[in-house]
Amino acid sequence: MSALIQGVRALPGMPSFTSLVTVVLLAAMLLIGGAMYEGFLSLQVMLNLLIDNAFLLVIAIGMGFVILSGGIDLSVGAVLALATMISAWLLQVAHWPPVAVIGAVLLLGALFGGGMGAIIHVFRLQPFIVTLAGMFLARGLCYLISIESITIEDPLFVAMSQTQLPFLGGFLSPGALIALLMLALAVWLAHFSSFGRAVYAVGGNEQSAAMMGLSVGRTKILVYAFSGFCAALAGVLFSFYMLSGYGLHAQGTELDAIAAVVIGGTLLTGGYGYVAGALSGVLVLGTIQTLIAFDGTLSSWWTKIVIGALLFVFCVVQRVMAFKSKG
């Protein structure tokens, strides 16, 4: 089994360089920004990249595992919104304790994702279709709770929103710290646990993984459960950030997460990539937004245009290298 997994993770000619290219691209963008705009490279601006995108990093971590397993999860943005709505309703209407609210939301997210994973495996359905249905279901449930935004006034959530943790002369938010801890946990899971090895093997070749005795079904269910958990946790962090629950929160975030994972060096076909690449991918997207904000004359839609162009280039390069490895 170990030979199979090592083979999947180290196929000759696979685009391992894309992760390095992402880091070089990020450094180049930062240097260009620093040369063009005064204060762009200040410590707090750099830390704000992580603060503002903490929720996206957590979602990208979960999405990274799904893509590594050969799947896709289009429901994560809707699950994030549903998590904010449930949190806001339980806090403001049902008056639950905040710790109980957070625990319930995380459990529901994991169950929602695990349920989709079970449907995908048992009924042999395409992940795209199942998670698309999950996206519509989660968005619809948001509006069953309320069609309006629900403001969160709980003291713990307000404190988490306003707390600034000192860091090298600047500050980080609690949400950013949680996101970094999740990244560390995800790296350990992916590269130092049997679950991570199974994810790589299933994504590389599901039939071979099954022949080697790996539980393909269990791995798929756990992968989608983990993605649902990450989406729910991102919803909690987004609630800290926005102090509200709303059914329109995080529209299109699932596509941003996919872009961050691919730009970070993970193959869309599964079986190869680095979970840590989610961080560099998210930082690239955040840097693009920051450059446009510092410029002040460009429409915010340029963010989507640049991200789309980058994603296209990375996908094409990955595909070309995959063909070369087979040849």
TILUM-226784 format. One line per 10 residues: number of its first residue (from 1); for each residue x negated, y, z negated of N, C-alpha, C. Coordinates in nm, 3 decimals, padded with zeros to 5 digits, m for minus. Example, Ala and Ser with C-alpha at 12.3 -4.5 7.8 and 13.67 -1.06 7.14 Angstrom:
BEGIN
1> m01.319/m00.569/m00.780/m01.230/m00.450/m00.780/m01.320/m00.330/m00.780 ~ m01.285/m00.225/m00.708/m01.367/m00.106/m00.714/m01.290/00.003/m00.787
***
This chain:
BEGIN
1> m00.082/m00.120/00.000/00.000/00.000/00.000/m00.086/00.126/00.000 ~ m00.194/00.122/m00.079/m00.280/00.240/m00.084/m00.342/00.269/00.051 ~ m00.375/00.162/00.127/m00.433/00.183/00.260/m00.333/00.252/00.353 ~ m00.206/00.209/00.343/m00.103/00.272/00.425/m00.092/00.420/00.394 ~ m00.087/00.452/00.265/m00.070/00.590/00.223/m00.189/00.675/00.264 ~ m00.309/00.622/00.245/m00.427/00.698/00.284/m00.430/00.720/00.435 ~ m00.383/00.620/00.510/m00.379/00.636/00.655/m00.282/00.744/00.697 ~ m00.167/00.748/00.630/m00.067/00.850/00.662/m00.121/00.989/00.632 ~ m00.194/01.002/00.522/m00.238/01.133/00.477/m00.364/01.180/00.548 ~ m00.429/01.091/00.621/m00.557/01.131/00.682/m00.568/01.085/00.827
11> m00.459/01.096/00.901/m00.464/01.059/01.042/m00.563/01.148/01.115 ~ m00.647/01.092/01.200/m00.745/01.173/01.271/m00.677/01.273/01.363 ~ m00.731/01.396/01.362/m00.679/01.498/01.450/m00.556/01.569/01.401 ~ m00.501/01.527/01.287/m00.384/01.596/01.235/m00.423/01.737/01.194 ~ m00.326/01.831/01.201/m00.363/01.973/01.185/m00.385/02.015/01.041 ~ m00.483/01.954/00.976/m00.515/01.995/00.840/m00.566/02.138/00.838 ~ m00.617/02.183/00.952/m00.672/02.318/00.957/m00.563/02.424/00.940 ~ m00.434/02.389/00.960/m00.330/02.491/00.952/m00.322/02.552/00.812 ~ m00.352/02.474/00.709/m00.352/02.530/00.574/m00.463/02.633/00.559 ~ m00.579/02.602/00.613/m00.690/02.697/00.610/m00.658/02.820/00.694
21> m00.597/02.798/00.810/m00.559/02.910/00.896/m00.463/03.003/00.823 ~ m00.372/02.945/00.745/m00.276/03.026/00.669/m00.348/03.115/00.569 ~ m00.446/03.059/00.500/m00.522/03.138/00.403/m00.599/03.249/00.473 ~ m00.660/03.216/00.587/m00.734/03.318/00.664/m00.638/03.426/00.713 ~ m00.521/03.385/00.761/m00.420/03.481/00.806/m00.376/03.572/00.693 ~ m00.353/03.514/00.576/m00.313/03.593/00.460/m00.420/03.696/00.424 ~ m00.546/03.650/00.421/m00.656/03.742/00.389/m00.666/03.854/00.492 ~ m00.650/03.821/00.620/m00.658/03.921/00.726/m00.546/04.024/00.712 ~ m00.426/03.978/00.682/m00.312/04.069/00.666/m00.334/04.162/00.548 ~ m00.389/04.108/00.439/m00.415/04.192/00.322/m00.522/04.297/00.352
31> m00.627/04.256/00.423/m00.734/04.351/00.457/m00.683/04.459/00.552 ~ m00.601/04.421/00.649/m00.543/04.520/00.740/m00.453/04.617/00.664 ~ m00.373/04.563/00.573/m00.286/04.647/00.492/m00.366/04.742/00.404 ~ m00.474/04.691/00.347/m00.559/04.774/00.264/m00.625/04.886/00.342 ~ m00.661/04.856/00.468/m00.725/04.958/00.551/m00.625/05.064/00.599 ~ m00.501/05.024/00.617/m00.401/05.116/00.673/m00.327/05.198/00.568 ~ m00.306/05.138/00.449/m00.220/05.203/00.351/m00.292/05.213/00.216 ~ m00.296/05.332/00.163/m00.360/05.355/00.034/m00.280/05.285/m00.076 ~ m00.350/05.214/m00.162/m00.287/05.146/m00.273/m00.232/05.010/m00.240 ~ m00.242/04.967/m00.114/m00.184/04.838/m00.075/m00.250/04.722/m00.149
41> m00.382/04.732/m00.169/m00.454/04.622/m00.233/m00.466/04.640/m00.385 ~ m00.386/04.728/m00.442/m00.389/04.743/m00.587/m00.341/04.615/m00.653 ~ m00.389/04.589/m00.774/m00.358/04.464/m00.842/m00.209/04.442/m00.857 ~ m00.136/04.546/m00.896/00.006/04.528/m00.922/00.085/04.500/m00.795 ~ 00.044/04.559/m00.683/00.111/04.528/m00.556/00.092/04.380/m00.523 ~ m00.028/04.326/m00.547/m00.053/04.185/m00.523/00.029/04.096/m00.617 ~ 00.038/04.136/m00.743/00.117/04.059/m00.838/00.266/04.066/m00.805 ~ 00.307/04.181/m00.750/00.448/04.195/m00.712/00.487/04.100/m00.600 ~ 00.390/04.059/m00.518/00.419/03.959/m00.416/00.472/03.832/m00.480 ~ 00.413/03.795/m00.592/00.456/03.674/m00.662/00.584/03.699/m00.742
51> 00.593/03.815/m00.806/00.711/03.847/m00.886/00.837/03.848/m00.798 ~ 00.828/03.916/m00.683/00.945/03.931/m00.596/00.983/03.802/m00.524 ~ 00.888/03.710/m00.512/00.914/03.588/m00.436/00.905/03.462/m00.521 ~ 00.916/03.477/m00.654/00.907/03.360/m00.743/01.015/03.258/m00.711 ~ 01.137/03.305/m00.688/01.248/03.213/m00.659/01.224/03.140/m00.527 ~ 01.167/03.210/m00.427/01.139/03.147/m00.298/01.030/03.042/m00.311 ~ 00.930/03.068/m00.395/00.824/02.970/m00.416/00.880/02.842/m00.475 ~ 00.970/02.854/m00.573/01.028/02.735/m00.635/01.110/02.656/m00.534 ~ 01.189/02.726/m00.453/01.267/02.656/m00.349/01.174/02.590/m00.247 ~ 01.066/02.659/m00.209/00.972/02.604/m00.111/00.903/02.479/m00.166
61> 00.880/02.474/m00.296/00.820/02.355/m00.357/00.910/02.235/m00.335 ~ 01.039/02.251/m00.367/01.133/02.141/m00.346/01.146/02.106/m00.199 ~ 01.151/02.208/m00.113/01.162/02.184/00.031/01.038/02.112/00.083 ~ 00.922/02.142/00.025/00.800/02.075/00.067/00.808/01.925/00.049 ~ 00.861/01.880/m00.064/00.877/01.736/m00.087/00.974/01.675/00.012 ~ 01.084/01.746/00.040/01.182/01.694/00.134/01.120/01.678/00.273 ~ 01.049/01.779/00.319/00.988/01.772/00.452/00.878/01.667/00.455 ~ 00.801/01.654/00.348/00.699/01.549/00.342/00.761/01.411/00.356 ~ 00.883/01.394/00.306/00.950/01.264/00.313/01.016/01.240/00.448 ~ 01.007/01.338/00.538/01.065/01.324/00.670/01.206/01.378/00.681
71> 01.253/01.453/00.581/01.388/01.506/00.581/01.392/01.656/00.594 ~ 01.510/01.711/00.565/01.531/01.856/00.565/01.645/01.884/00.468 ~ 01.644/02.001/00.406/01.751/02.037/00.312/01.798/02.179/00.341 ~ 01.915/02.189/00.404/01.971/02.319/00.440/02.060/02.376/00.329 ~ 02.074/02.304/00.220/02.168/02.347/00.116/02.105/02.434/00.009 ~ 01.973/02.451/00.010/01.906/02.509/m00.106/01.946/02.653/m00.133 ~ 01.965/02.733/m00.028/02.008/02.871/m00.050/02.145/02.878/m00.112 ~ 02.237/02.793/m00.066/02.372/02.790/m00.121/02.372/02.738/m00.264 ~ 02.287/02.639/m00.292/02.277/02.588/m00.429/02.223/02.696/m00.522 ~ 02.127/02.775/m00.473/02.077/02.888/m00.552/02.193/02.984/m00.587
81> 02.272/03.020/m00.485/02.385/03.110/m00.510/02.484/03.049/m00.607 ~ 02.512/02.919/m00.591/02.605/02.852/m00.682/02.551/02.851/m00.824 ~ 02.420/02.833/m00.838/02.359/02.835/m00.971/02.376/02.971/m01.037 ~ 02.362/03.079/m00.958/02.382/03.213/m01.015/02.527/03.233/m01.056 ~ 02.619/03.183/m00.977/02.762/03.199/m01.007/02.801/03.120/m01.132 ~ 02.755/02.995/m01.140/02.787/02.914/m01.257/02.726/02.974/m01.382 ~ 02.601/03.019/m01.370/02.534/03.081/m01.486/02.611/03.204/m01.532 ~ 02.647/03.290/m01.438/02.717/03.414/m01.474/02.854/03.384/m01.536 ~ 02.926/03.288/m01.478/03.061/03.257/m01.529/03.054/03.195/m01.668 ~ 02.961/03.101/m01.687/02.949/03.036/m01.818/02.906/03.136/m01.925
91> 02.820/03.230/m01.887/02.772/03.329/m01.984/02.877/03.434/m02.016 ~ 02.941/03.488/m01.912/03.028/03.604/m01.930/03.173/03.568/m01.960 ~ 03.219/03.454/m01.908/03.360/03.416/m01.925/03.376/03.306/m02.031 ~ 03.296/03.200/m02.016/03.306/03.088/m02.111/03.225/03.111/m02.238 ~ 03.133/03.207/m02.235/03.050/03.245/m02.351/02.968/03.127/m02.406 ~ 02.908/03.053/m02.313/02.817/02.945/m02.353/02.685/03.006/m02.399 ~ 02.612/02.934/m02.484/02.475/02.978/m02.519/02.386/02.973/m02.394 ~ 02.296/03.068/m02.377/02.215/03.074/m02.254/02.130/02.950/m02.229 ~ 02.077/02.890/m02.335/01.995/02.769/m02.316/02.080/02.655/m02.262 ~ 02.204/02.642/m02.313/02.295/02.539/m02.264/02.332/02.565/m02.119
101> 02.349/02.691/m02.084/02.383/02.729/m01.946/02.271/02.688/m01.852 ~ 02.148/02.720/m01.889/02.033/02.686/m01.803/02.022/02.535/m01.787 ~ 02.036/02.460/m01.897/02.028/02.315/m01.890/02.137/02.256/m01.801 ~ 02.259/02.308/m01.814/02.370/02.257/m01.734/02.349/02.285/m01.586 ~ 02.302/02.405/m01.555/02.280/02.443/m01.415/02.172/02.356/m01.352 ~ 02.063/02.331/m01.424/01.955/02.248/m01.370/02.003/02.105/m01.348 ~ 02.081/02.053/m01.442/02.135/01.917/m01.428/02.228/01.908/m01.308 ~ 02.316/02.006/m01.292/02.409/02.005/m01.179/02.335/02.014/m01.046 ~ 02.228/02.095/m01.041/02.150/02.105/m00.918/02.085/01.973/m00.881 ~ 02.029/01.905/m00.981/01.966/01.775/m00.955/02.069/01.672/m00.910
111> 02.186/01.672/m00.972/02.292/01.578/m00.934/02.343/01.606/m00.794 ~ 02.357/01.734/m00.761/02.403/01.772/m00.627/02.304/01.723/m00.521 ~ 02.175/01.749/m00.544/02.074/01.705/m00.449/02.064/01.553/m00.442 ~ 02.068/01.487/m00.559/02.062/01.342/m00.561/02.179/01.279/m00.489 ~ 02.297/01.340/m00.502/02.415/01.290/m00.432/02.397/01.296/m00.281 ~ 02.342/01.406/m00.232/02.316/01.416/m00.088/02.213/01.312/m00.045 ~ 02.110/01.292/m00.127/02.010/01.191/m00.094/02.069/01.052/m00.087 ~ 02.161/01.020/m00.178/02.226/00.889/m00.178/02.311/00.870/m00.053 ~ 02.384/00.976/m00.014/02.466/00.968/00.107/02.379/00.947/00.231 ~ 02.268/01.020/00.236/02.176/01.008/00.350/02.124/00.865/00.361
121> 02.086/00.806/00.248/02.028/00.672/00.251/02.133/00.564/00.273 ~ 02.241/00.567/00.198/02.340/00.459/00.202/02.410/00.454/00.337 ~ 02.447/00.570/00.390/02.524/00.574/00.515/02.437/00.600/00.638 ~ 02.305/00.606/00.619/02.211/00.625/00.729/02.246/00.748/00.813 ~ 02.279/00.857/00.746/02.315/00.980/00.814/02.195/01.072/00.827 ~ 02.201/01.162/00.924/02.092/01.258/00.943/02.092/01.360/00.829 ~ 01.976/01.385/00.769/01.969/01.485/00.661/02.021/01.622/00.702 ~ 02.002/01.658/00.828/02.049/01.788/00.877/02.200/01.801/00.857 ~ 02.275/01.698/00.893/02.421/01.703/00.884/02.467/01.701/00.738 ~ 02.409/01.613/00.659/02.452/01.599/00.520/02.423/01.726/00.441
131> 02.303/01.780/00.458/02.269/01.901/00.381/02.340/02.025/00.435 ~ 02.375/02.023/00.564/02.458/02.132/00.618/02.595/02.130/00.552 ~ 02.652/02.009/00.536/02.779/01.996/00.465/02.763/02.040/00.320 ~ 02.649/02.006/00.259/02.622/02.049/00.123/02.614/02.200/00.111 ~ 02.558/02.264/00.214/02.548/02.410/00.215/02.688/02.473/00.216 ~ 02.776/02.423/00.305/02.912/02.476/00.310/02.986/02.450/00.179 ~ 02.967/02.331/00.122/03.034/02.296/m00.003/02.991/02.389/m00.116 ~ 02.862/02.411/m00.130/02.810/02.495/m00.238/02.857/02.640/m00.222 ~ 02.853/02.691/m00.098/02.899/02.829/m00.076/03.049/02.840/m00.107 ~ 03.125/02.739/m00.067/03.267/02.741/m00.094/03.297/02.739/m00.242
141> 03.222/02.659/m00.318/03.242/02.652/m00.462/03.212/02.786/m00.529 ~ 03.119/02.861/m00.472/03.090/02.995/m00.526/03.216/03.080/m00.528 ~ 03.291/03.075/m00.418/03.408/03.161/m00.407/03.528/03.107/m00.482 ~ 03.525/02.979/m00.519/03.627/02.928/m00.610/03.608/02.986/m00.749 ~ 03.483/03.011/m00.785/03.455/03.072/m00.915/03.495/03.218/m00.915 ~ 03.450/03.293/m00.813/03.486/03.434/m00.801/03.444/03.484/m00.664 ~ 03.528/03.571/m00.606/03.491/03.632/m00.478/03.411/03.759/m00.500 ~ 03.401/03.802/m00.624/03.327/03.923/m00.658/03.197/03.887/m00.730 ~ 03.107/03.981/m00.735/02.984/03.963/m00.812/03.015/03.967/m00.962 ~ 02.949/03.880/m01.038/02.967/03.876/m01.184/02.838/03.925/m01.249
151> 02.846/04.034/m01.320/02.728/04.091/m01.386/02.693/04.010/m01.510 ~ 02.565/03.985/m01.529/02.516/03.909/m01.645/02.463/04.007/m01.749 ~ 02.518/04.001/m01.869/02.478/04.091/m01.977/02.419/04.016/m02.096 ~ 02.397/03.886/m02.080/02.343/03.807/m02.191/02.205/03.860/m02.232 ~ 02.179/03.874/m02.363/02.050/03.931/m02.409/01.928/03.853/m02.362 ~ 01.936/03.720/m02.360/01.821/03.641/m02.317/01.790/03.667/m02.169 ~ 01.891/03.667/m02.085/01.870/03.693/m01.943/01.818/03.835/m01.920 ~ 01.872/03.931/m01.993/01.826/04.069/m01.981/01.680/04.080/m02.024 ~ 01.646/04.011/m02.134/01.507/04.013/m02.181/01.412/03.950/m02.080 ~ 01.455/03.839/m02.019/01.372/03.774/m01.917/01.355/03.864/m01.796
161> 01.457/03.945/m01.767/01.449/04.036/m01.653/01.353/04.151/m01.679 ~ 01.346/04.196/m01.804/01.269/04.316/m01.836/01.130/04.288/m01.892 ~ 01.103/04.165/m01.932/00.973/04.133/m01.993/00.861/04.142/m01.891 ~ 00.752/04.200/m01.932/00.631/04.210/m01.850/00.516/04.144/m01.925 ~ 00.462/04.038/m01.867/00.354/03.963/m01.930/00.220/04.018/m01.880 ~ 00.134/04.071/m01.969/00.005/04.129/m01.926/m00.081/04.026/m01.852 ~ m00.142/04.072/m01.742/m00.226/03.982/m01.663/m00.331/04.065/m01.590 ~ m00.456/04.056/m01.634/m00.571/04.120/m01.569/m00.550/04.269/m01.543 ~ m00.488/04.336/m01.638/m00.465/04.478/m01.622/m00.334/04.513/m01.556 ~ m00.264/04.414/m01.504/m00.131/04.433/m01.448/m00.031/04.352/m01.529
171> 00.076/04.309/m01.465/00.172/04.225/m01.536/00.242/04.130/m01.440 ~ 00.286/04.019/m01.497/00.369/03.921/m01.427/00.503/03.911/m01.498 ~ 00.605/03.869/m01.426/00.734/03.843/m01.488/00.739/03.699/m01.538 ~ 00.827/03.669/m01.635/00.844/03.529/m01.677/00.881/03.438/m01.561 ~ 00.960/03.489/m01.467/00.998/03.408/m01.351/00.878/03.369/m01.268 ~ 00.783/03.461/m01.249/00.663/03.431/m01.172/00.578/03.326/m01.243 ~ 00.569/03.336/m01.375/00.494/03.237/m01.451/00.558/03.099/m01.441 ~ 00.690/03.094/m01.450/00.762/02.966/m01.436/00.737/02.906/m01.298 ~ 00.738/02.991/m01.196/00.713/02.943/m01.060/00.573/02.882/m01.047 ~ 00.473/02.946/m01.107/00.337/02.893/m01.101/00.325/02.761/m01.177
181> 00.394/02.750/m01.290/00.394/02.624/m01.364/00.461/02.513/m01.283 ~ 00.569/02.547/m01.212/00.635/02.449/m01.126/00.543/02.405/m01.013 ~ 00.465/02.499/m00.960/00.371/02.464/m00.854/00.266/02.367/m00.906 ~ 00.215/02.392/m01.025/00.115/02.302/m01.084/00.175/02.163/m01.105 ~ 00.299/02.157/m01.155/00.366/02.028/m01.174/00.385/01.957/m01.041 ~ 00.425/02.032/m00.938/00.450/01.973/m00.807/00.322/01.918/m00.745 ~ 00.211/01.989/m00.761/00.083/01.940/m00.709/00.045/01.809/m00.777 ~ 00.067/01.802/m00.908/00.038/01.677/m00.979/00.128/01.565/m00.930 ~ 00.257/01.593/m00.914/00.350/01.491/m00.867/00.311/01.441/m00.728 ~ 00.273/01.532/m00.641/00.245/01.495/m00.502/00.117/01.415/m00.487
191> 00.016/01.449/m00.565/m00.117/01.393/m00.539/m00.170/01.300/m00.649 ~ m00.101/01.294/m00.762/m00.154/01.213/m00.872/m00.048/01.123/m00.936 ~ 00.063/01.100/m00.869/00.167/01.012/m00.923/00.212/00.913/m00.817 ~ 00.270/00.803/m00.861/00.320/00.703/m00.767/00.436/00.758/m00.685 ~ 00.515/00.848/m00.744/00.624/00.910/m00.670/00.570/00.990/m00.552 ~ 00.467/01.069/m00.572/00.409/01.146/m00.463/00.354/01.058/m00.354 ~ 00.287/00.950/m00.392/00.232/00.858/m00.291/00.345/00.794/m00.210 ~ 00.456/00.763/m00.276/00.571/00.705/m00.205/00.632/00.806/m00.109 ~ 00.637/00.932/m00.148/00.692/01.036/m00.061/00.610/01.046/00.068 ~ 00.478/01.049/00.056/00.392/01.056/00.174/00.410/00.932/00.261
201> 00.420/00.816/00.199/00.433/00.693/00.276/00.565/00.686/00.350 ~ 00.675/00.723/00.284/00.806/00.722/00.348/00.811/00.823/00.462 ~ 00.753/00.939/00.442/00.751/01.040/00.547/00.664/01.001/00.664 ~ 00.557/00.926/00.638/00.469/00.884/00.745/00.528/00.776/00.832 ~ 00.587/00.675/00.769/00.650/00.565/00.842/00.742/00.491/00.747 ~ 00.871/00.518/00.757/00.967/00.462/00.663/00.972/00.309/00.670 ~ 00.966/00.254/00.791/00.972/00.108/00.805/00.850/00.041/00.743 ~ 00.734/00.098/00.768/00.612/00.041/00.710/00.613/00.051/00.558 ~ 00.664/00.162/00.508/00.672/00.180/00.363/00.762/00.073/00.301 ~ 00.875/00.046/00.366/00.966/m00.057/00.316/00.902/m00.195/00.320
211> 00.827/m00.223/00.427/00.759/m00.352/00.439/00.652/m00.370/00.333 ~ 00.595/m00.259/00.287/00.492/m00.265/00.184/00.552/m00.274/00.044 ~ 00.686/m00.277/00.034/00.750/m00.296/m00.094/00.793/m00.169/m00.165 ~ 00.778/m00.054/m00.099/00.820/00.071/m00.162/00.973/00.083/m00.157 ~ 01.030/00.141/m00.260/01.175/00.162/m00.265/01.208/00.291/m00.189 ~ 01.241/00.275/m00.062/01.268/00.391/00.024/01.390/00.467/m00.025 ~ 01.496/00.394/m00.058/01.618/00.459/m00.104/01.597/00.539/m00.231 ~ 01.530/00.478/m00.326/01.505/00.547/m00.453/01.421/00.672/m00.430 ~ 01.322/00.662/m00.343/01.236/00.777/m00.316/01.314/00.890/m00.253 ~ 01.399/00.859/m00.156/01.479/00.963/m00.090/01.573/01.033/m00.188
221> 01.639/00.954/m00.271/01.732/01.012/m00.369/01.658/01.104/m00.465 ~ 01.542/01.059/m00.512/01.464/01.141/m00.605/01.412/01.268/m00.538 ~ 01.376/01.259/m00.411/01.326/01.376/m00.339/01.435/01.483/m00.329 ~ 01.554/01.442/m00.290/01.663/01.539/m00.277/01.712/01.587/m00.414 ~ 01.704/01.500/m00.514/01.737/01.545/m00.650/01.638/01.650/m00.698 ~ 01.510/01.630/m00.666/01.409/01.727/m00.704/01.430/01.859/m00.630 ~ 01.467/01.851/m00.502/01.494/01.972/m00.425/01.614/02.047/m00.484 ~ 01.719/01.973/m00.522/01.835/02.036/m00.584/01.800/02.100/m00.717 ~ 01.715/02.031/m00.794/01.669/02.087/m00.921/01.592/02.217/m00.898 ~ 01.503/02.216/m00.799/01.425/02.337/m00.769/01.516/02.451/m00.723
231> 01.617/02.419/m00.642/01.710/02.522/m00.596/01.788/02.581/m00.714 ~ 01.829/02.495/m00.807/01.901/02.543/m00.925/01.809/02.627/m01.014 ~ 01.685/02.583/m01.031/01.589/02.661/m01.109/01.564/02.795/m01.041 ~ 01.553/02.796/m00.909/01.538/02.922/m00.836/01.659/03.011/m00.860 ~ 01.777/02.950/m00.871/01.897/03.028/m00.901/01.890/03.092/m01.038 ~ 01.836/03.021/m01.135/01.818/03.077/m01.269/01.720/03.195/m01.263 ~ 01.609/03.176/m01.192/01.511/03.285/m01.178/01.571/03.404/m01.103 ~ 01.653/03.375/m01.003/01.719/03.482/m00.930/01.818/03.556/m01.020 ~ 01.881/03.483/m01.111/01.971/03.545/m01.207/01.894/03.638/m01.300 ~ 01.775/03.595/m01.342/01.689/03.684/m01.422/01.657/03.811/m01.342
241> 01.628/03.793/m01.214/01.582/03.902/m01.128/01.694/04.001/m01.096 ~ 01.814/03.947/m01.066/01.926/04.031/m01.023/02.027/04.060/m01.133 ~ 02.026/03.979/m01.239/02.123/03.991/m01.349/02.267/03.990/m01.296 ~ 02.291/03.898/m01.203/02.426/03.883/m01.150/02.439/03.748/m01.081 ~ 02.563/03.705/m01.066/02.594/03.590/m00.985/02.683/03.633/m00.870 ~ 02.652/03.585/m00.749/02.729/03.629/m00.633/02.718/03.522/m00.525 ~ 02.829/03.496/m00.459/02.831/03.392/m00.356/02.750/03.425/m00.233 ~ 02.716/03.553/m00.214/02.637/03.593/m00.097/02.488/03.603/m00.127 ~ 02.448/03.571/m00.249/02.306/03.573/m00.282/02.231/03.472/m00.193 ~ 02.110/03.508/m00.155/02.014/03.416/m00.091/02.062/03.358/00.042
251> 02.138/03.434/00.118/02.175/03.387/00.251/02.052/03.378/00.340 ~ 02.033/03.264/00.404/01.918/03.243/00.491/01.791/03.202/00.418 ~ 01.798/03.189/00.285/01.678/03.153/00.209/01.626/03.015/00.246 ~ 01.717/02.924/00.283/01.674/02.790/00.322/01.580/02.796/00.443 ~ 01.605/02.889/00.534/01.518/02.904/00.652/01.385/02.967/00.614 ~ 01.387/03.061/00.521/01.262/03.118/00.471/01.177/03.011/00.403 ~ 01.242/02.922/00.328/01.169/02.815/00.260/01.105/02.719/00.359 ~ 01.181/02.682/00.463/01.127/02.594/00.566/01.008/02.662/00.634 ~ 01.022/02.791/00.666/00.913/02.864/00.730/00.790/02.866/00.640 ~ 00.809/02.890/00.510/00.695/02.895/00.417/00.624/02.760/00.411
261> 00.700/02.653/00.408/00.641/02.518/00.400/00.562/02.486/00.526 ~ 00.619/02.517/00.642/00.551/02.486/00.769/00.428/02.574/00.786 ~ 00.442/02.703/00.759/00.327/02.793/00.769/00.219/02.753/00.668 ~ 00.261/02.694/00.556/00.166/02.648/00.455/00.093/02.520/00.493 ~ 00.128/02.460/00.607/00.050/02.347/00.657/00.115/02.212/00.651 ~ 00.245/02.205/00.624/00.315/02.076/00.618/00.381/02.047/00.752 ~ 00.364/01.924/00.801/00.424/01.885/00.929/00.574/01.868/00.914 ~ 00.651/01.923/01.008/00.797/01.907/01.005/00.839/01.762/01.024 ~ 00.753/01.682/01.085/00.785/01.541/01.106/00.762/01.456/00.982 ~ 00.700/01.515/00.879/00.681/01.443/00.753/00.551/01.367/00.745
271> 00.515/01.329/00.622/00.400/01.242/00.601/00.267/01.311/00.585 ~ 00.260/01.440/00.613/00.132/01.509/00.605/00.154/01.654/00.563 ~ 00.074/01.699/00.468/00.083/01.837/00.424/00.037/01.852/00.281 ~ 00.038/01.973/00.235/m00.007/02.006/00.100/00.101/02.086/00.029 ~ 00.143/02.038/m00.086/00.246/02.108/m00.162/00.198/02.248/m00.201 ~ 00.069/02.260/m00.234/00.014/02.390/m00.270/00.022/02.490/m00.156 ~ 00.034/02.440/m00.032/00.047/02.529/00.082/00.172/02.614/00.076 ~ 00.271/02.571/m00.003/00.392/02.651/m00.019/00.358/02.789/m00.074 ~ 00.260/02.797/m00.162/00.221/02.926/m00.219/00.166/03.019/m00.113 ~ 00.073/02.969/m00.031/00.016/03.055/00.073/00.122/03.093/00.175
281> 00.213/03.000/00.207/00.320/03.032/00.300/00.412/03.141/00.247 ~ 00.450/03.131/00.120/00.536/03.232/00.058/00.465/03.366/00.052 ~ 00.336/03.365/00.020/00.261/03.491/00.012/00.248/03.557/00.150 ~ 00.236/03.476/00.256/00.233/03.533/00.391/00.365/03.604/00.420 ~ 00.477/03.539/00.388/00.607/03.602/00.413/00.622/03.729/00.329 ~ 00.578/03.722/00.203/00.587/03.840/00.117/00.499/03.954/00.164 ~ 00.381/03.920/00.217/00.290/04.023/00.267/00.348/04.092/00.390 ~ 00.414/04.015/00.476/00.479/04.076/00.593/00.583/04.178/00.548 ~ 00.665/04.141/00.451/00.767/04.232/00.399/00.703/04.357/00.338 ~ 00.593/04.337/00.266/00.527/04.450/00.200/00.464/04.544/00.301
291> 00.403/04.489/00.406/00.346/04.572/00.512/00.453/04.660/00.577 ~ 00.568/04.601/00.605/00.677/04.676/00.668/00.730/04.782/00.572 ~ 00.737/04.748/00.442/00.783/04.847/00.344/00.685/04.962/00.331 ~ 00.555/04.935/00.333/00.455/05.041/00.324/00.456/05.129/00.449 ~ 00.485/05.069/00.564/00.488/05.147/00.687/00.602/05.249/00.683 ~ 00.719/05.204/00.644/00.831/05.295/00.625/00.906/05.335/00.750 ~ 00.850/05.306/00.868/00.917/05.346/00.992/00.978/05.229/01.067 ~ 00.945/05.107/01.026/00.994/04.988/01.095/01.120/04.936/01.029 ~ 01.210/04.880/01.110/01.331/04.818/01.057/01.295/04.691/00.981 ~ 01.376/04.659/00.880/01.353/04.537/00.803/01.367/04.412/00.888
301> 01.435/04.425/01.003/01.450/04.310/01.091/01.318/04.265/01.151 ~ 01.217/04.354/01.151/01.084/04.313/01.199/01.027/04.201/01.114 ~ 01.069/04.193/00.987/01.024/04.082/00.902/01.064/03.950/00.964 ~ 01.191/03.938/01.004/01.241/03.814/01.064/01.173/03.786/01.197 ~ 01.149/03.892/01.276/01.084/03.874/01.406/00.944/03.819/01.390 ~ 00.866/03.875/01.299/00.728/03.830/01.278/00.726/03.689/01.221 ~ 00.814/03.662/01.124/00.820/03.528/01.065/00.857/03.425/01.172 ~ 00.955/03.459/01.256/00.995/03.368/01.363/00.881/03.339/01.458 ~ 00.806/03.442/01.495/00.692/03.424/01.585/00.585/03.336/01.522 ~ 00.555/03.360/01.395/00.456/03.278/01.325/00.500/03.133/01.317
311> 00.627/03.112/01.284/00.678/02.975/01.272/00.670/02.904/01.405 ~ 00.704/02.973/01.512/00.696/02.915/01.646/00.552/02.873/01.677 ~ 00.457/02.961/01.650/00.317/02.931/01.679/00.269/02.811/01.598 ~ 00.301/02.808/01.469/00.255/02.697/01.385/00.317/02.565/01.428 ~ 00.444/02.565/01.465/00.509/02.442/01.509/00.446/02.390/01.638 ~ 00.420/02.481/01.732/00.359/02.441/01.858/00.220/02.385/01.836 ~ 00.141/02.453/01.752/00.005/02.406/01.724/00.008/02.268/01.659 ~ 00.098/02.248/01.564/00.110/02.118/01.499/00.146/02.010/01.600 ~ 00.237/02.043/01.690/00.279/01.944/01.789/00.167/01.909/01.884 ~ 00.093/02.009/01.928/m00.019/01.985/02.019/m00.124/01.897/01.953
321> m00.155/01.926/01.826/m00.253/01.845/01.757/m00.205/01.703/01.733 ~ m00.075/01.687/01.710/m00.019/01.553/01.694/m00.034/01.472/01.822 ~ m00.007/01.536/01.937/m00.024/01.468/02.064/m00.170/01.427/02.086 ~ m00.262/01.517/02.050/m00.404/01.486/02.067/m00.447/01.370/01.979 ~ m00.391/01.363/01.858/m00.429/01.253/01.768/m00.381/01.118/01.822 ~ m00.265/01.121/01.893/m00.214/00.996/01.951/m00.291/00.956/02.075 ~ m00.341/01.061/02.144/m00.417/01.033/02.267/m00.555/00.984/02.238
***
